[in-house]
Amino acid sequence: MLSMLCGCASFTAEEAELHDEIFAYDLPFDRTFLKIMDTINDSSEWTLDSTNQLEGMIMVRPKGLDEEAAIIIVRRVDKRRVTVELAKESQRVRNVGKLLKAIDSALIAS
């Protein structure tokens, strides 16, 4: 029991922070998906792992670290509106908040 408590106490604020935001943009799905991939490719902290454009899924991993992957979900609301969010299991991945901010800034600037 003590080891479990010590393990939990070692989490940083970023690891414990929940990122369950849903971002909405007035952009076409394809443009949004590609802009997110460009943002990840430009990131010094994250690398693109895999994508499935039909399902709107982008999986990323921290560069140079053997840490948990994060899954970004892009959903088409209508022809020119999309939402972007993290998959439920990715909402507490370490440092993912910084990536979300970078994606949001890139999409707002589009």
Contacts in CASP RR format, 6 or more apart in sequence:
PFRMAT RR
TARGET T0000
AUTHOR 0000-0000-0000
METHOD contacts of the structure
MODEL  1
MLSMLCGCASFTAEEAELHDEIFAYDLPFDRTFLKIMDTINDSSEWTLDS
TNQLEGMIMVRPKGLDEEAAIIIVRRVDKRRVTVELAKESQRVRNVGKLL
KAIDSALIAS
12 94 0 8 1.000
14 94 0 8 1.000
14 95 0 8 1.000
14 97 0 8 1.000
15 92 0 8 1.000
15 94 0 8 1.000
16 92 0 8 1.000
17 92 0 8 1.000
17 97 0 8 1.000
18 91 0 8 1.000
18 92 0 8 1.000
19 86 0 8 1.000
19 91 0 8 1.000
19 92 0 8 1.000
19 96 0 8 1.000
19 97 0 8 1.000
19 100 0 8 1.000
20 85 0 8 1.000
20 86 0 8 1.000
20 91 0 8 1.000
21 85 0 8 1.000
21 100 0 8 1.000
22 83 0 8 1.000
22 84 0 8 1.000
22 85 0 8 1.000
23 83 0 8 1.000
23 84 0 8 1.000
23 85 0 8 1.000
23 100 0 8 1.000
23 103 0 8 1.000
23 104 0 8 1.000
23 107 0 8 1.000
24 77 0 8 1.000
24 81 0 8 1.000
24 82 0 8 1.000
24 83 0 8 1.000
25 32 0 8 1.000
25 81 0 8 1.000
25 82 0 8 1.000
25 83 0 8 1.000
25 84 0 8 1.000
25 107 0 8 1.000
25 108 0 8 1.000
25 110 0 8 1.000
26 80 0 8 1.000
26 81 0 8 1.000
27 35 0 8 1.000
27 80 0 8 1.000
27 81 0 8 1.000
27 82 0 8 1.000
27 107 0 8 1.000
27 110 0 8 1.000
28 79 0 8 1.000
28 80 0 8 1.000
28 82 0 8 1.000
29 56 0 8 1.000
29 74 0 8 1.000
29 76 0 8 1.000
29 82 0 8 1.000
30 53 0 8 1.000
31 110 0 8 1.000
32 74 0 8 1.000
32 82 0 8 1.000
32 84 0 8 1.000
32 107 0 8 1.000
32 110 0 8 1.000
33 51 0 8 1.000
33 53 0 8 1.000
33 56 0 8 1.000
33 58 0 8 1.000
33 74 0 8 1.000
35 106 0 8 1.000
35 107 0 8 1.000
35 110 0 8 1.000
36 58 0 8 1.000
36 72 0 8 1.000
36 74 0 8 1.000
36 84 0 8 1.000
36 103 0 8 1.000
36 106 0 8 1.000
36 107 0 8 1.000
37 48 0 8 1.000
37 51 0 8 1.000
37 58 0 8 1.000
38 106 0 8 1.000
39 102 0 8 1.000
39 103 0 8 1.000
39 106 0 8 1.000
40 46 0 8 1.000
40 47 0 8 1.000
40 48 0 8 1.000
40 58 0 8 1.000
40 60 0 8 1.000
40 99 0 8 1.000
40 103 0 8 1.000
41 48 0 8 1.000
43 63 0 8 1.000
43 99 0 8 1.000
43 102 0 8 1.000
44 63 0 8 1.000
45 62 0 8 1.000
45 63 0 8 1.000
45 95 0 8 1.000
45 98 0 8 1.000
45 99 0 8 1.000
46 60 0 8 1.000
46 61 0 8 1.000
46 62 0 8 1.000
46 63 0 8 1.000
46 70 0 8 1.000
46 99 0 8 1.000
47 60 0 8 1.000
47 61 0 8 1.000
47 62 0 8 1.000
47 63 0 8 1.000
47 64 0 8 1.000
48 58 0 8 1.000
48 59 0 8 1.000
48 60 0 8 1.000
49 59 0 8 1.000
49 60 0 8 1.000
49 61 0 8 1.000
49 69 0 8 1.000
50 57 0 8 1.000
50 58 0 8 1.000
50 59 0 8 1.000
51 57 0 8 1.000
51 58 0 8 1.000
51 59 0 8 1.000
56 73 0 8 1.000
56 74 0 8 1.000
56 75 0 8 1.000
57 71 0 8 1.000
57 72 0 8 1.000
57 73 0 8 1.000
57 74 0 8 1.000
57 87 0 8 1.000
58 71 0 8 1.000
58 72 0 8 1.000
58 74 0 8 1.000
59 69 0 8 1.000
59 70 0 8 1.000
59 71 0 8 1.000
59 72 0 8 1.000
60 69 0 8 1.000
60 70 0 8 1.000
60 71 0 8 1.000
60 72 0 8 1.000
60 99 0 8 1.000
61 67 0 8 1.000
61 69 0 8 1.000
61 70 0 8 1.000
62 94 0 8 1.000
62 95 0 8 1.000
67 93 0 8 1.000
67 94 0 8 1.000
68 90 0 8 1.000
68 93 0 8 1.000
68 94 0 8 1.000
69 90 0 8 1.000
69 93 0 8 1.000
70 86 0 8 1.000
70 87 0 8 1.000
70 90 0 8 1.000
70 93 0 8 1.000
70 96 0 8 1.000
70 99 0 8 1.000
71 86 0 8 1.000
71 87 0 8 1.000
71 89 0 8 1.000
71 90 0 8 1.000
72 84 0 8 1.000
72 85 0 8 1.000
72 86 0 8 1.000
72 87 0 8 1.000
72 90 0 8 1.000
72 103 0 8 1.000
73 84 0 8 1.000
73 85 0 8 1.000
73 86 0 8 1.000
73 87 0 8 1.000
74 82 0 8 1.000
74 83 0 8 1.000
74 84 0 8 1.000
75 82 0 8 1.000
75 83 0 8 1.000
75 84 0 8 1.000
75 85 0 8 1.000
76 82 0 8 1.000
77 83 0 8 1.000
84 103 0 8 1.000
84 104 0 8 1.000
84 107 0 8 1.000
86 93 0 8 1.000
86 96 0 8 1.000
86 100 0 8 1.000
90 96 0 8 1.000
END
